[in-house]
Amino acid sequence: MKIRLLQFLSSAGVLVAMACSVPVGTAQESAKPPVPTGNVTFSLWGIASQPWQIMIDDFQKTYPNLKVKWTKYSTDEMKQAVRVASAAGKMSDTWFNWGGSLAAPYDEGGHALEMTPQLMAQYGVDKNIVPAAMELARNKGKLYGIPVWVRPMTIFYKKSLFDKVGLTAPKTFDELEKVCETLKSKGIIPVACGGKFSWMTMRTTDFFVEHFAGPAMHDKLFSLEASYSSPEVIKAFSKLKEWVTKDYFNDGFISLDPAQALPLLQQDKAAMIFQGPWIEDQNIIASHEDPNNYVPIIAPSDQKPVRVSGFQEQLQFWAKAKPDQQKAALLFASFVTTPEVAKRHIADFGAPSAVVGVLPPENRPITTTMANWLQGEVQLYLPTDQALPQELVNAFFQAQDSLVLGTLTPEAACAQIQKAVDQYKAQHK
């Protein structure tokens, strides 16, 4: 799957224009989604830390005959559950998912319901969802879910720790490395990382590739048109190895659960982390901390166009679900993404929202900052675990982690990834 990133990025500014020009009720009034009669219970698979219960309560109050059975998973349990369910031919009526290659097997395998133009009009998707989010969610021009959030990912720093040691936010790659050096000399972990499952380490690796290879080549790597054995990628992997050698990450990070990385900042043991806007509600405010103390910066890749990693998050629907369950699940997603409802719950349900006209509240500085980025010059590139086919993601993770553990050199790690790419291309001619 090759995402048309430039088209997405040019449409990201639609967030502002639509927020100003579209009345909240317009989209809702144009769509007339069917409501199942009788008592209907449908299943939702979602991540435990996500605030689905807020929407479930409102939905069930609005439709008393409809009940949501929410099964909660961790991030990696979620991926595994959907993978196993698809193989068994018994999916949840609706499930949370990302996009790119994480959704492609279900889109292309007939498991996820295609959102046809008729369904999009019926459930208000064509009017309620920002085009930028729809573009990120599409697979070969088709939509197989309803986007709920748009999630930039970047470097956060803890302001109180930076102030304590006299540091300011780095604006260039060189400044970032000097910050890491200073923090290390003060006995503070520069970057907290939970390397178990590989994807949190990947965020740093992707950032290094963006810096050394640049946006154009980075996109060509994702579309398998450039070589992972190129000097630019080897430099990126060499930089990852250098940061590991210099102890810029927490000791033993390769086996640390990602959920245990942010607490290192909360305990003043680490100063920076690669994360997304969800930590504002799910971790910082939930811990009764001031979100102004955790500041996102545009990861300084020193490249143009200015980009950070990012993705959309959606609800998908089982194509073979019973009719009433499928209608109820679609109605739930339509309800969640109705501007009036999304705006009512924006403070608790999280942002940046994929819904037209719904901007973060003023007391959410992290999501407000990131939403403003998307409205300005900041563009997005998909993380590797969504941009590459999953077979190649596994090869990337294995090579990356082997580099961290010292069993592969940067050159050998890159060669191992490229070998997997060559084999994949030979098998998919």
C-alpha positions as CSV (number, residue, x, y, z in Angstrom):
1,M,0.0,0.0,0.0
2,K,1.5,3.3,-1.0
3,I,-0.1,6.3,0.8
4,R,-0.3,9.5,-1.3
5,L,1.4,11.5,1.4
6,L,1.6,14.8,-0.4
7,Q,-2.1,14.8,-1.1
8,F,-2.8,14.1,2.5
9,L,-0.4,16.8,3.7
10,S,-1.9,19.5,1.4
11,S,-5.4,18.6,2.8
12,A,-4.3,18.8,6.5
13,G,-5.1,22.5,6.5
14,V,-8.7,21.6,5.9
15,L,-8.9,21.2,9.7
16,V,-9.0,25.0,10.1
17,A,-11.1,25.9,7.1
18,M,-13.8,23.4,8.0
19,A,-13.7,24.4,11.7
20,C,-14.6,27.9,10.6
21,S,-17.0,27.2,7.8
22,V,-19.1,24.1,8.6
23,P,-21.9,24.4,11.0
24,V,-21.8,21.6,13.6
25,G,-25.2,20.2,12.8
26,T,-24.9,20.2,9.0
27,A,-23.2,16.9,8.5
28,Q,-25.4,15.2,11.1
29,E,-28.6,16.4,9.5
30,S,-27.6,15.2,6.0
31,A,-27.0,11.6,7.1
32,K,-29.8,9.3,8.2
33,P,-28.2,6.1,9.6
34,P,-30.6,3.2,10.2
35,V,-31.2,2.2,13.8
36,P,-31.7,-1.5,14.5
37,T,-35.0,-2.3,16.2
38,G,-35.2,-4.6,19.2
39,N,-32.4,-5.3,21.6
40,V,-29.0,-5.7,19.9
41,T,-25.6,-6.3,21.5
42,F,-22.5,-5.9,19.4
43,S,-18.8,-6.4,20.1
44,L,-16.1,-3.8,20.1
45,W,-12.4,-4.7,20.4
46,G,-10.3,-1.7,21.6
47,I,-7.2,-0.8,23.5
48,A,-7.7,-0.7,27.3
49,S,-6.2,2.7,27.7
50,Q,-8.4,4.4,25.2
51,P,-11.5,6.3,26.4
52,W,-14.2,4.3,24.6
53,Q,-16.3,4.1,27.8
54,I,-17.2,7.8,27.5
55,M,-18.7,7.3,24.1
56,I,-20.2,3.9,25.0
57,D,-22.1,5.5,27.9
58,D,-23.4,8.3,25.7
59,F,-24.3,6.0,22.8
60,Q,-26.2,3.6,25.1
61,K,-28.1,6.5,26.7
62,T,-29.1,7.7,23.2
63,Y,-30.0,4.2,22.0
64,P,-31.2,2.2,25.0
65,N,-31.9,-0.9,22.9
66,L,-28.2,-1.1,21.8
67,K,-25.4,-2.5,23.9
68,V,-21.7,-2.4,23.4
69,K,-19.6,-5.3,24.6
70,W,-16.1,-3.8,24.8
71,T,-13.2,-6.2,25.0
72,K,-10.0,-4.5,26.1
73,Y,-6.5,-5.2,24.9
74,S,-3.0,-3.8,25.1
75,T,-1.5,-2.4,21.8
76,D,0.2,-5.7,20.8
77,E,-2.6,-7.9,22.2
78,M,-4.9,-6.0,19.9
79,K,-2.8,-6.7,16.8
80,Q,-2.6,-10.4,17.8
81,A,-6.3,-10.7,18.5
82,V,-7.4,-9.4,15.1
83,R,-4.8,-11.5,13.4
84,V,-6.0,-14.7,15.1
85,A,-9.6,-13.8,14.6
86,S,-9.2,-13.3,10.9
87,A,-7.5,-16.6,10.5
88,A,-10.3,-18.3,12.4
89,G,-13.0,-16.5,10.4
90,K,-14.7,-14.9,13.4
91,M,-14.0,-11.2,13.9
92,S,-15.4,-8.7,16.3
93,D,-18.4,-6.7,14.9
94,T,-16.1,-3.7,15.1
95,W,-12.5,-3.2,16.1
96,F,-10.0,-0.5,16.6
97,N,-7.2,-0.4,14.1
98,W,-4.5,1.7,12.6
99,G,-4.0,2.0,8.8
100,G,-1.4,1.2,6.2
101,S,-0.1,-2.4,6.3
102,L,-1.6,-3.0,9.8
103,A,-5.1,-2.8,8.2
104,A,-4.3,-4.0,4.7
105,P,-4.6,-7.8,5.4
106,Y,-8.2,-7.2,6.7
107,D,-9.1,-4.8,3.9
108,E,-7.8,-7.0,1.1
109,G,-8.8,-10.3,2.8
110,G,-12.5,-9.6,2.8
111,H,-12.7,-9.3,6.6
112,A,-13.2,-5.5,6.8
113,L,-16.3,-3.9,5.4
114,E,-15.7,-1.6,2.5
115,M,-17.2,1.9,3.2
116,T,-18.8,2.4,-0.2
117,P,-19.9,5.9,-1.3
118,Q,-23.5,4.8,-0.3
119,L,-22.4,3.7,3.2
120,M,-20.3,6.9,3.6
121,A,-23.3,9.1,2.8
122,Q,-25.6,7.0,4.9
123,Y,-23.4,7.2,8.0
124,G,-22.2,10.7,7.5
125,V,-18.6,9.8,6.8
126,D,-18.3,11.9,3.7
127,K,-19.4,15.0,5.6
128,N,-18.1,14.4,9.1
129,I,-14.5,13.2,8.6
130,V,-11.7,15.6,7.6
131,P,-10.4,14.6,4.2
132,A,-6.8,14.4,5.5
133,A,-7.8,11.6,7.8
134,M,-9.7,9.8,5.1
135,E,-6.7,10.0,2.8
136,L,-4.4,8.3,5.4
137,A,-7.0,5.6,6.0
138,R,-7.5,4.7,2.3
139,N,-6.1,1.5,0.9
140,K,-5.7,1.7,-2.9
141,G,-8.3,4.4,-3.0
142,K,-10.9,2.5,-1.0
143,L,-12.0,3.1,2.6
144,Y,-12.5,0.2,5.0
145,G,-13.2,2.0,8.2
146,I,-14.2,5.3,9.8
147,P,-11.2,7.4,11.1
148,V,-11.5,8.7,14.6
149,W,-8.2,10.3,15.4
150,V,-5.1,11.7,13.6
151,R,-1.9,11.1,15.7
152,P,1.4,12.9,15.1
153,M,4.3,11.4,17.0
154,T,7.4,13.3,18.0
155,I,9.9,14.1,20.8
156,F,8.5,15.3,24.1
157,Y,10.7,16.9,26.8
158,K,10.0,17.4,30.5
159,K,10.2,21.2,31.0
160,S,11.0,21.1,34.7
161,L,14.0,18.9,34.1
162,F,15.2,21.0,31.2
163,D,14.8,24.1,33.4
164,K,16.7,22.4,36.2
165,V,19.8,21.8,34.1
166,G,19.5,25.0,32.0
167,L,18.5,23.5,28.7
168,T,16.2,24.8,26.0
169,A,14.3,22.8,23.4
170,P,16.6,21.7,20.6
171,K,15.8,23.1,17.1
172,T,18.4,21.2,15.1
173,F,19.8,17.7,15.1
174,D,23.1,18.9,16.4
175,E,21.4,20.7,19.3
176,L,19.4,17.6,20.1
177,E,22.7,15.6,20.4
178,K,24.2,18.3,22.6
179,V,21.1,18.1,24.8
180,C,21.5,14.4,25.1
181,E,25.2,14.8,26.0
182,T,24.4,17.4,28.7
183,L,21.6,15.3,30.2
184,K,23.8,12.2,30.3
185,S,26.6,14.2,32.1
186,K,24.0,15.3,34.7
187,G,23.0,11.7,35.5
188,I,19.6,12.0,33.6
189,I,18.5,9.5,31.0
190,P,18.3,11.6,27.8
191,V,15.6,9.4,26.0
192,A,13.2,7.0,27.7
193,C,12.3,4.0,25.5
194,G,10.4,0.8,25.9
195,G,12.0,-1.5,23.3
196,K,9.9,-4.6,23.9
197,F,7.8,-5.2,20.8
198,S,10.3,-3.0,18.8
199,W,7.9,-0.3,17.7
200,M,9.0,2.3,20.3
201,T,12.6,1.9,19.2
202,M,11.4,2.2,15.6
203,R,10.2,5.8,16.3
204,T,13.8,6.8,16.9
205,T,15.1,4.8,14.0
206,D,12.5,6.4,11.7
207,F,13.6,9.8,12.9
208,F,17.2,9.0,12.1
209,V,16.2,7.8,8.6
210,E,14.2,11.0,8.0
211,H,17.3,13.0,9.0
212,F,19.9,11.2,7.0
213,A,17.9,10.1,4.0
214,G,15.5,13.0,3.7
215,P,11.7,12.9,3.0
216,A,11.9,11.9,-0.7
217,M,14.2,9.0,-0.1
218,H,12.3,8.0,3.1
219,D,9.1,7.7,1.0
220,K,11.0,5.7,-1.7
221,L,12.1,3.2,1.0
222,F,8.5,2.7,2.0
223,S,7.5,2.2,-1.6
224,L,10.4,-0.2,-2.0
225,E,12.0,2.0,-4.7
226,A,15.1,2.8,-2.7
227,S,17.6,0.4,-1.1
228,Y,18.0,-0.1,2.7
229,S,21.7,-0.7,2.0
230,S,22.2,2.9,0.8
231,P,24.8,5.0,2.7
232,E,22.0,7.2,4.1
233,V,20.2,4.4,5.8
234,I,23.4,2.9,7.1
235,K,24.2,6.3,8.6
236,A,20.8,6.2,10.3
237,F,21.4,2.8,11.8
238,S,24.9,3.8,12.8
239,K,23.5,6.7,14.7
240,L,21.1,4.4,16.5
241,K,24.0,2.2,17.5
242,E,25.9,5.3,18.6
243,W,23.1,6.5,20.9
244,V,22.9,3.0,22.4
245,T,26.7,2.9,23.0
246,K,26.5,6.4,24.6
247,D,23.7,5.2,26.9
248,Y,21.3,7.9,25.6
249,F,18.5,5.4,26.3
250,N,17.6,3.8,29.6
251,D,19.6,0.7,30.6
252,G,18.0,-2.5,29.3
253,F,15.4,-0.6,27.2
254,I,15.3,-3.3,24.6
255,S,13.3,-5.5,27.0
256,L,11.2,-2.8,28.7
257,D,7.5,-2.7,28.1
258,P,6.6,0.6,26.2
259,A,4.1,1.4,29.0
260,Q,7.0,1.7,31.4
261,A,8.9,4.3,29.4
262,L,6.8,7.5,30.3
263,P,7.0,6.8,34.0
264,L,10.8,7.4,33.7
265,L,9.9,11.0,32.9
266,Q,7.3,11.2,35.5
267,Q,9.9,10.1,38.1
268,D,12.4,12.6,36.8
269,K,14.8,9.8,35.7
270,A,14.5,10.7,32.0
271,A,14.0,13.9,30.1
272,M,12.7,13.0,26.7
273,I,10.6,10.5,24.9
274,F,9.2,9.8,21.4
275,Q,5.4,9.8,22.0
276,G,2.0,10.9,20.7
277,P,-0.8,13.2,21.9
278,W,-2.7,10.4,23.7
279,I,-0.3,10.6,26.7
280,E,-2.0,14.0,27.6
281,D,-5.3,12.4,28.7
282,Q,-4.3,8.8,29.3
283,N,-1.2,9.4,31.3
284,I,-0.4,12.9,32.3
285,I,-3.8,14.3,33.3
286,A,-4.8,10.9,34.6
287,S,-1.8,11.2,37.0
288,H,-2.9,14.7,38.1
289,E,0.1,16.3,36.5
290,D,0.4,19.5,34.5
291,P,0.4,18.8,30.8
292,N,2.3,22.0,30.3
293,N,5.3,20.3,31.8
294,Y,5.5,17.8,28.9
295,V,6.3,19.7,25.8
296,P,6.1,18.3,22.3
297,I,8.6,19.7,19.8
298,I,8.9,19.2,16.1
299,A,11.6,16.5,15.9
300,P,14.6,18.3,14.4
301,S,15.4,16.3,11.3
302,D,16.8,19.4,9.6
303,Q,14.8,18.5,6.4
304,K,12.3,20.2,4.1
305,P,9.4,19.7,4.0
306,V,9.2,19.6,7.8
307,R,7.7,16.2,8.8
308,V,7.1,14.2,11.9
309,S,5.8,10.6,12.1
310,G,2.1,10.2,12.2
311,F,-1.0,8.1,11.4
312,Q,-4.8,7.9,11.7
313,E,-6.7,5.5,14.0
314,Q,-10.0,4.1,12.9
315,L,-12.9,1.7,13.6
316,Q,-13.3,-1.2,11.2
317,F,-16.3,-3.5,10.8
318,W,-16.6,-7.2,10.1
319,A,-17.9,-7.7,6.6
320,K,-19.6,-11.0,7.7
321,A,-21.3,-9.7,10.9
322,K,-25.0,-10.3,11.4
323,P,-27.0,-7.5,9.8
324,D,-28.3,-6.0,13.0
325,Q,-24.9,-6.1,14.7
326,Q,-23.2,-4.6,11.7
327,K,-25.8,-1.8,11.6
328,A,-25.4,-1.1,15.3
329,A,-21.6,-1.1,15.0
330,L,-21.7,1.3,12.1
331,L,-24.2,3.5,14.0
332,F,-21.8,3.6,16.9
333,A,-18.9,4.8,14.8
334,S,-21.2,7.3,13.1
335,F,-22.3,8.5,16.5
336,V,-18.7,8.9,17.8
337,T,-17.8,10.9,14.7
338,T,-20.8,13.2,14.6
339,P,-19.4,16.7,15.1
340,E,-21.9,17.5,17.9
341,V,-21.0,14.4,19.9
342,A,-17.3,14.6,19.2
343,K,-17.2,18.3,20.2
344,R,-19.1,17.5,23.4
345,H,-16.5,14.9,24.5
346,I,-13.4,16.3,23.0
347,A,-11.8,17.0,26.4
348,D,-12.1,13.4,27.4
349,F,-12.1,11.5,24.2
350,G,-8.8,12.8,22.9
351,A,-7.4,14.7,20.0
352,P,-6.4,15.6,17.4
353,S,-9.9,14.5,16.2
354,A,-10.6,13.3,12.7
355,V,-14.0,15.0,12.8
356,V,-14.8,18.2,11.0
357,G,-14.8,21.3,13.1
358,V,-13.6,19.6,16.3
359,L,-10.5,21.2,17.8
360,P,-8.8,20.5,21.1
361,P,-10.0,22.5,24.2
362,E,-7.7,25.2,25.5
363,N,-6.8,23.2,28.6
364,R,-5.1,20.5,26.4
365,P,-1.8,22.2,25.5
366,I,-0.2,19.1,24.0
367,T,-3.0,18.2,21.5
368,T,-3.6,21.9,20.7
369,T,0.1,22.3,19.8
370,M,0.0,19.3,17.6
371,A,-3.3,20.3,15.9
372,N,-1.7,23.6,15.1
373,W,1.2,21.9,13.5
374,L,-1.1,20.0,11.2
375,Q,-2.8,23.3,10.3
376,G,0.6,24.9,9.5
377,E,3.7,23.6,7.7
378,V,4.2,20.3,9.5
379,Q,3.6,17.2,7.4
380,L,3.4,13.5,8.3
381,Y,5.2,10.4,7.3
382,L,3.9,7.0,8.2
383,P,5.8,4.9,10.8
384,T,7.6,1.9,9.4
385,D,5.3,-0.6,11.0
386,Q,2.4,0.9,8.9
387,A,4.3,2.0,5.8
388,L,5.9,-1.4,5.0
389,P,4.2,-4.8,4.4
390,Q,4.1,-6.6,7.7
391,E,6.5,-9.3,6.5
392,L,9.1,-6.6,6.0
393,V,8.2,-4.9,9.3
394,N,9.2,-8.1,11.0
395,A,12.5,-8.1,9.1
396,F,13.1,-4.4,10.0
397,F,12.4,-5.0,13.7
398,Q,14.7,-8.0,13.8
399,A,17.6,-6.1,12.2
400,Q,17.0,-3.1,14.3
401,D,16.9,-5.0,17.6
402,S,19.9,-7.1,16.6
403,L,21.8,-3.9,16.0
404,V,20.8,-2.7,19.5
405,L,21.9,-6.0,21.0
406,G,25.2,-5.8,19.2
407,T,24.8,-9.0,17.1
408,L,24.7,-7.0,13.8
409,T,26.7,-4.1,12.5
410,P,24.8,-1.2,10.9
411,E,25.9,-2.4,7.4
412,A,24.7,-6.0,8.2
413,A,21.4,-4.8,9.6
414,C,20.6,-2.8,6.6
415,A,21.7,-5.6,4.3
416,Q,19.4,-8.0,6.1
417,I,16.4,-5.7,5.6
418,Q,17.2,-5.2,1.9
419,K,17.5,-8.9,1.4
420,A,14.0,-9.3,2.9
421,V,12.8,-6.5,0.5
422,D,14.3,-8.2,-2.5
423,Q,12.7,-11.5,-1.6
424,Y,9.4,-9.9,-1.0
425,K,9.5,-8.1,-4.4
426,A,10.5,-11.4,-6.1
427,Q,7.4,-13.1,-4.6
428,H,5.0,-10.2,-5.4
429,K,5.9,-9.5,-9.1
